[in-house]
Amino acid sequence: MLAPGVCMNIINERRTKDGYGTFSNPEKFLNQDYQVLKEYCLIQRKRYTDDMFPADRWSISRETQPPSYLDHVKWLRPREIVSNPSFVVDGISRFDFGQGWADNCWFLSAVGALTFQDSILKQVVPLEQSFDEDYCGLFHFRFWRFGKWVDVVIDDKLPTIQGKLIFVHSNTPTEFWPALLEKAYAKVCGSYSDMNAGSPSEALVDFTGGVHICLDLAKRPPNLWELMSQASLAKSLIGCGTLPGTSTNSPLENGLVQGHAYTVTGVKQVLSRGKAVRLVRLWNPWGHGEWNGDWSDQSSLWQTVSHHDRETMLSVCEDGEFWMSLKDFCESYADIDICCLCPSFLDGSSPIHWKTSRHEGRWVAGVTAGGCMNYPESFWTNPQYRVKIGECREQGENIMLVSLMQKQDKRHRRQDQNINIGFNVFEVPQEHQGKRGKFPACFFSRAKCVNQTETYKDAREVMKLMTLEPGEYLIVPATFDPNMTVSFILTILSKSEINVYENSDACNLNQMEPEKTTSQDNVADEDNKRTLFRQISGQYVEVDAEQLKHLLNERILKGDLKSGGFSTDACRSMVALMDTSVTGKLDDKEFIGLWRKIVAYKDIFYHSDVSRTGTLSLSELRKAIMAIGKRSSDNMLNLMALRYGDSSGYISLENFIGLALRFERMSQMFSNLSNGTAVTLQEPEWMYLVMYS
């Protein structure tokens, strides 16, 4: 029977195919349904209280402030803070708010960028919410999280000290959309302190579900200005960060804060003294603290431009926003993050011509976490994706953008430490293009790597823009070190027609074949099997699970079992798998069929146990599954390791026999009940399989 977690994975995959998790049908975060909760509160005439993100110090976390400070925190609803609260006052703007005690400038810089794009803003912040009609203390927001949109429900209790908000606060005291948005994102992250430290790109992607490009300004492309200008026209969200230093949270003499996130709010080229000058406008999410060098608010250089440019561009006030030259920008900032719904700004192409292919996968220690190419003996075990690229219908090059994002597995963001990830792209030679299945180590010793991430980074997402000729390629996402367990999302965007599929079936090169057995290799011949069966089976010529346990542990596999032998429950499972007559027992034909399989599985087990430990490591398991003659995807292999491996990751002979028997029988059932690609079961059939298999 499938484990509950496995069933949920299958259900989630089907939901995704059915549109569940899309923006029009977002997943309900923590299974909280906004409409149902609102109707309940209105009927009961009560204010909503969110038990999943309670108004206590744990939702703030001790790591944000010392316990003595938290003792003074009081959670208040907006109507307890001001008499006439509003969700939005006079529209939404980056100047509406300033940063609070949380170290989340990266998040607020992304919010600043979000305020420029009304259509995207309305997706994240439903603007029909208010404190007036149908108010019940309940609000909701939407974020894109690791491949799917989620709808996040919160109550409107906000942490305060002496009636003042301690986190993000509005410059208009009666406006509360910034504080409620921050609370919803804190809930997604786990707590307010889980928002401490991050990259603007993380929130930019979570606000859009779009394409993220990160440009290292130390290695800036020669067309940086063109990219920034086109990205601005394409309604992109743009963030950046200053170079790290020792004076964090304290401005330098030039007014900038080291290691701090900013928002790019505009780009403009002006004429100054007859020469073209490229200017970048930036905003500090603190709501104050500005650059004081060339082209700052008080700079005399503004007198060298036209009256029109000066009137439309210059705003002399302490609001955290300022202009600086592109040259000073590149020298003062470390990188720039551009996030948009489509990478059309890269070459000015039409958004409709870009195709997207997204795939979820997982590295599992010992099975599919082979490490980078520094580990040639295990690199091939990483997940593999075959990509066929057709001719580009537009003029220009075959541009392809590959993004690799590692997924958060834990409830609290701070508990998930990013590991170093990257990917390699190989050209598939003509002689291998018609073959399916995972490529083994020998393939990579000869394969041509045509592109790759420059370095393996401990970032949530790494990406690479590349130009490839039409043909067939293999993308291998990997962690830098082997045996690291983490989930990931691989996204491929191209202007050309692309066909992408996971290349994780059993490899077809140098495939291991099970050894042929002869009658002399069997434990006993057919007559001896029947004789032994009659001695045990009694007058009804059948054996039950207890009798099978005795036969396997004391007669058939005696001396081969290393971990206590088969349990009664394991034998019940084997009886159920072989019991075609559904009597709860095995007759002589069923018993002998099981015996043959066990002997064959034992031979495969010992042949695969190259380390001669009497157990199979997870890498040896892959070879053993191949020897059975079955194809197994990386996902299925991961499930086998989790279900049948011990705490150290090793699989005993008993567990391997149980695994192999179930795998073979379930494959046969699928074949019998399907057309080879899909299976449709009525409820009684489904319940039979899950209850008696």
N, C-alpha and C positions, 0 to 999 in steps of 0.2 A: 504494500500500500504506500502511496506517495506521502511523504511528510507534509504537515500543514504548510510549512514555509515554501515547499516546492509547489504546492497547489496555489498558494498566493502569487508566486512568481508567474505561473501560467495564467492565472486570472488577470493579473496586471498587464501581461502582454496582450491578452485579448481585449482588455479595456482600452489600451492604447490604440489598437487597430480599429476599435469602434468609435474612436474620437474622444474617449475619456482622458482628461488631462490636457485637452486643448483649451484655448482661451474661452471659446464658446461653451465648453463643458468642463470647467476646472475641477480638479480633485478637491475634496473637502478635507482640509488640513485637520489632522487628528480626528477625522470623522465628524466634525462639527458642521452642521448644515445651517447656514445663515437664515434662510427663509423659515425653516421649521422652528428654530430658536426664537426668531422674531415673532412669529404667530403665537407661540406659546406664551411669551412675555406679555404680548398685547392682550391675550385672552385672560391671563392671570393678573394683569395690571400690576406687573412688578418689573423692577429694574434687573437687567441681566447681570449675573455674576459668573465670571469665567473660572471654573474650577481647574481647567487645564493650564492656566497661566495665572495663578492666584496673586492677590495683592499682598505679597509678603516679601521678606528680605531675600528669599531664595530666587525670586524672579528678577531681583536686582543682582544678587550674588555678593558674597563677602569680598570677592576680589576687586570689586569696583571701589568700595569705600570701607574703612574699618568698621567693626561692629558698633563702636560707640557712636559713629556718625549715623549708621542705619537706624539706631534706636530713636532718632529724631524724625525719621521719615513717616509721613502720613499719606495714605493713598486717598485721593479725593476725586470725585467726579467734577467735570467742568462747571456744573451748576453750583458746586460747593466752593469753587474758586472765584467765579465771577457770576454776576446776576443774569447776564444775557449772553451766554456763550453762542458762538457760531462755528460751523464747520469750516466755512470759507468766508472771508471778508474781502470784498472788492477784487475778486479774482485771485489766482495763484501766481506767486512770483518767488524768485530766488531770494528776494529781499524780505520775505515774510518771517524768516526765522534765523536763529543763531544756535551754535553748538552749546550743549550743556556739559555735565560732568563726564559723560561717557567718552572714551577715546575713539570716536567713530567718525572722524572727519572724512574718511574714505566713503562712508555711507552718505553723509550729508552733501559731499561734493557731487555725488551721483544724483541726489535729489535735486540739487541746483540745476544740473543738466536736464533732468526730467521736466522741469518747469517750462522749458523752451518748446517742448513738443506736446501740444495739447492732445493729439490723438492717442499718443502713448500714455500720457498722464492719466487720461480717463480710463484706460485699461487697468492701471495699477490702483488709482484712487477713484472709486465710484463717487461721482460728485452729487448724486441725488440724495446723499445722506445729510441729515440735519439734526438739530436739537429741538425742532419744532414738531411738525406733524409725525405721528407714530413714533416718537422718541421713546426708547425703552433701555437706554444705556448700552446699546449693541451697535457695533460697527464692523465693517469687513474691508479687506484689501486683497489684491491679487499679486502674486509674484510667480515668476518662472523659476522653478527649482529643479535642476538636474534632469532636464528633458520633459518636464510637464508643468503646466500651470496649476497653482494651488490657490484656493480661496481660504483666507485666514480670518477667523472670527476673533474679536476681542471685546471685552467690556471697556468702559471708558474711565475706569479708575486709574489715575495717574499719580506717580510718586512725587510728593512735595515736601518741602521744609518751610515752616511758617507761611504756608499758603502759596509758595512759589515753586514752580516746576524745577526739578533738579536736573532734568535732561534737556532735550531740545525744547526751546521756548519760542513763542511767536513774538515778533516786535509789536504786533497788535494784540494786547492782552486777551481779547475776546475770541481770538481765532485759534482753533485747535487741530486742524488737519495735520500739521507737522508732528505734533506730539503723538497723535493717534497712529500715524503712519510709522513712526519710529517704534512705538510699542508693538505693532503687528510684526515688524521685522525682527524685533528682539525676541518675540515668541517663536518665530521660525528658527532663529539662531539658538534658542534655548534660554537665554536671559539677556538682560542689558549688558552684563559684563562680557558675554560671548560676542558682543559687537566690537570689543576692543581690538584695535589693530586690524588692518586689512588693506586691500587694493581697491581703488574705485571701480576697476573692471568687474569685480565680483558683483557689486550692486547694479552696475550698468547692465550686465547680462541678465540679472534677476528681474530687472524692470522691463526688459524687452524680449528675452528669449532669442536675441538676435546674434549677429556675427560680431566677434570681438577681434580687433587687431591691436597689438601692442608694438609700439615702435621705440626702440632704444635710441635715445637722442645722442648718445655717445657714438653710435654707429648709424646715424640718421641717413635715410636714403636721399639722393640728390633731388628728388621730386617731393620733398616733405611739404613744402608750401602748397603745391598743387593738390596733394592728398588732403591736407587740412582744409583747403578751400572747397574742394569737391565734397568732402565729408560734411562740411557745414551746410552746403546747398542740399545735400541728400538727407537732411534732418537727422543727422547722427547725434548721439550723446557722446560728449568728449570730456575726459578727465585726464589729470596728470598729477605727478608728484615731484616735489623738490628732492634734490640730492640729500642723502642722509648726512648727519653730522652730530656734534656733541651738544648743540644748543636747542634740543627738541623742546617745543612749546614756548621758546623765547625767540622773538624776531631778531634777525641779524641787523647790522647797521643799514642794509639796503631795504629793510622792512619785510623780507621773506622769512618764513619759518622753515627750518630744515626738517626733512623727513615728513613733510606735511602734504595732504591731498588738496588739490585745487580743481576748479572747474574751468574749462575753456568755454567762454561764453560768446566769443566772436573772433573773426579774422577780417582784416581790412588792409588794403594797400592804399597809401596816400602819397601825394606829391609834397615833398619838403625841400625847399630851395632848389626846385627843378629836378630832384631825384626821387625815384620811387622808393618808398620805405614800407616794408611789410611789418604790420603790427598784429599782436595777439592780445585779446582781452581775457583776463582771468578773474576769478572770484574766489575769495577765501571763505569757507563755510563757517568761520567764526562770526562772520558778519562785520568784521573790522580787521585791521591789520593789512596795510597795503605796501606795495613796492614804491620806493621813493626815488628811483633812478630815472634815466631817460624815459620820457613819455608817460611818466606818472602824472597824477592829477595836478601837481604844482609845477610840472616841468615847463621851462620856457620854450621848448621845442614845439609846443602847440601853437605858438605864434607864427610858426613858419609854414603852416598849412592853410588851406582855404577857409574862409569864414564858414562855409557850409559844412565842411568836415569837422571843424572845431565845434560847431553848434550841435551836430548830430552825434558825435562820438564822445565828447568830453563831458563828464559829470563830476564836478568837484564836491564830493561829500565823502564822509567816512562810512562807507557801506561795504567795504571789503572787496570792491571791484576796481580794477585798474588796467591800464594798457602798458605794454612793453614791446620792444622790438623783437623780431624773430630771433635775431642773433643773441640777445640777452636771454630770451626764453630758452634757447638750446643750451646755453652755458649754465643756467640756473636750475634747470629741471632734469630729472633722470630719464623719464619716459612719458609717453603719451598713449592713452587708451582711447580707441575709437570704437564705438558700438552702434550698429545700425541694423535694421531689419534685413538688409541685403547689401553685399559688398560691391554694389554697382559703382560706388565712388572710386573704386580702384582704377577703373579705366573709362568711366563715363558711359558704360553700357546700360541697357534697359534692365530694370529689376526682374522682368518676367522671363528673361533669358537665363537666369541662374537656377540650377537644379541643386536640391539639397538631399543628402542621404545621411541619416543618423542611426547609430548602432550603439546599444548598451552591451557592455562586457564586464569581465571581472578577472583580475589576476588572483590566483590562489596559490599560496606557498606550496611548493613541491609538485604542483600540477601544471599550472599555466602562468607561473611567475618565473620566467627564465632569466630575467635580468637583461642588460644591454649586450651589445656585441662583444664586450670584453669577456663574455662567458659563452664561447662558441658551442660548448657541449650542451648547453641548456637554452640558448637563445631561441631555438626553433620551437620550444614548447609554448612560447607566448601566443596569445590570440593572433590569428592571421586573417586579413581581409583582402579579397581579390577585387580589383577595380578595373573595369573595362571602359576606356575612354574613346568616344567616337569623334568624328570630325566636328569642329566648331562651326555652327551655322552663321555666326557673325564674322565680320572681318576682324582680324587681330589674332592674338596668341591664345593657345589653350590654357587659360589660367585656372588653377585649382587651388583652393584654400582648404587645408586640413587642420582641424582643431581636435585636441585631445584634452578632456576635462576629467579630473578625478572627482568622484562623488563622495559626499559626506555620508558616512554610515552610522554615526552616533547622533544621539539627540542633541547634544551640546556641541556647538561649533568649535569651542576651544579644545575639546577633547580629540578632535580630528586633526592630526598633524599632517600637513601636506608632505608627500615624499617626492623624490626626484623622478620625473617622468619625461618621456620623449618618444619619438617614433622614427622608423626608417622606411623608405620607399624603395622597392626593388623592381626591376624590369623582369617580367616573366618571359623567358626565352620561348621561341616559336614551338620547340619540341614539347614544351610542358603546358601549352595553352589549352589543349583539349583534355587535360587530365584534371580530375577533381581530387580534393583531399589535401590534408596538411602536408606542407613540405618539411622534410626532415633536416637534420643538421648538415648533411652532405650538400644539400641544395645551396645553403648560405655560404659554404666555402667557395662556391664558384659564382654565385649570383652577383649581379652588378647593382650596387646601391646608387640610385640616381638622385636621391634627395633625402634629407633628414633634418631634424631639429638641430640647431647649432650646438646646443648644450642640453643636458638633462636638468630641468629646473624643479625646485620644490614649490611650484606655483599651482593654483587650482586649475589653471588652463595654460597649455602651450599650443602654439599654432605656427604654421609655416605656409607662406604663399609661394607657389611654384608654377613653373611652366613645363608641361609635359606634352610630348607628341602623342597622337592617337595610338592606342595599343593596350596591352594588358599589364597591370602592375600589381604588386603585393605590398600592402601596408602592414607593418608589424609594430603595434604599440607596446611599449615596455617600461618597466621600472628600471632605474639605474642598477640597483642591486637585486639579485634573485631572491625568491622566497618572501616577497612582500605581498600581503593580501589586501586588496582594495578594489573597489568598483570604478568603472570609467564610462565615459560617453565619447565615442568617436564620431565626428561630424565632417562630412566632405561636401564642399560646394564647388560647382564647376559650371562654366558656360557651355561646355560640351555635353552631349548625351552621355550619361554614366550609368553603369550597372555595377552595383556593389553587393557582395554577399560574403558572409563569414566563411572562412576557409578552414574550418576546424574539424572536419571529419578525419577519420583515421588516414594517415598518409599513404600515398600510393606509390612512393618511390622506396625501393628496398624494404617493402612491407614484410613484416615478419609473418611467417606461415607456421601454423601449429604442426608439430611433428605428427607424422602418420603413425598410428598405433596398430599393432598386429595382435592376434589372439594371444601371443605369448606375453604381450605387455599388459594384458588385463589382469586384475587381481585374481580372477578365476574365470573359467569358461562358463558357457551358458548353463550346462548341467549343474556345475557346482553352485552357481547363483541360485538356481531353482531349489536345489537340495537345502541350501542354507535358509532360503526363504521359507520352505515348508517346516523346517525345524523351529522356526520362530513364530510363524503366523497362526498356528493353532488350527482348530477345526473349521473356521470360516475362511481359511486361506487368504488372510488379509493382515496387514500390519498397521498399527496406529502410530501416533507421534512418539509415544513412550518407547514402543518396540523399535522404531526407526532410530531413535536416539541410542539405544543399546547396541544396535547393529553397527552404526557408524562409529561410535566411540570405542567400542570394545572388540569389534571384529574387522570391519572393512578398512578403517583408517587408523587403527591402533598403532601408536608409535609415530604417526605423522602430525598429530595435533599438538600444538604448542601452548595453547591458552585455555585449557580446561575442557575442550571439546564442545560439541554442539549442545545448546540448551534445548529444553523442551519446546520453548516458544519458536526457536529457529526450525525445529523439526516439524512443528505444526505448519509453519509457513511453507516448508518444502512439500509436505503432504498436500496442502491446498493447491500449490502450483502444479502438481502432477496428478491430482485426483480428478480425472476426467469424468468419473461416474458420480462425483459429489456425494460420497458416502462418509467422508472423514477418515478413510483408510485407503491404503494402496493394495491393489491386487498384484498377482505375480508379474503381469505384463508391465504395469505401472512402476513397480518396484525395480524391475530389471532395467527399464528405461532410465530411471533415476540413477541407478548404479553406474550405468555406462557413462552418463553425463558427469558424475562425480569423479570417475577415474580420468576422464578426458580433462576435466578442469584441474585435477591434481597435477597431471603432467604439464599442463600449460603454466600452472603456478610455479612449479620447480624450474621449468625452463626460463621463466621470466625473472626468477629470483637470482639475478647475476651476482648479487652481493653475498649470497649464501647465508643469509641471516635467518631463514625460515619464515620470513615475512616479506611483504612487498612494500617498497617505498612507493610514494605517489607517482614518481616518474616510471617505476617498474610496472605500476598498474596500467599505465597507458599502453605499454607493450603487450601486457597480458590481454587487455580488451581487444587489441588488434589481432592477437593470436586466436581469439574466439571466432574471428571472422565477422565481427560486427563493426559498423561505423559508430563513432561516438563523438559528438560535438564537445567543445571545451566546456560549455555549460553543463552538459550531462556528466562529464568526467568530474567536474567540481562537485556536483551533487553526490556522485558515488563516493568521493573521498570524504565528504562530510558525513554521509550516512553510514559508511562501512569502515572508515578508518578509526583507529583508537586516538587517544588524546595526543599521542606523539606523531600521529599521521601515518602509522604503519598498519597494514592489513594482513590479518592472519589467514591461514588456509581455510578455516571454517567460514570466516566472513567473505573471503573471495568466492567460495563455492556458493554461498547464499546469494551474493551479488550477481555472479555469472548466471545462475539458474533463473533469477528474477528477470535479469536483463533479456535473456533469450526468450523466456516465456512471454514477457510483456511485448516484445517485438513481434512475436508470432500472433498474439492477440490483436495487436494493431493491424497487422496484415489481414487477419481474418475479418475484422470489423470495419475496414476502411477501403477506399479506392487507391490507397498508396500515398495519398497526400493529406487527407482529412478524414476524421471519424465523427459520426453522429450517433449518440447513444440516447436511448430512452432512460428515464430515471431508474427503473428496475435493473437494467443492464449496467448502468453506472454503479449503482449501489452494490451489485454483485461483485464487480471488479474491486471496489475499494474495501469491501467487507470480507471477501474470500479470495484473496490472491496474494 
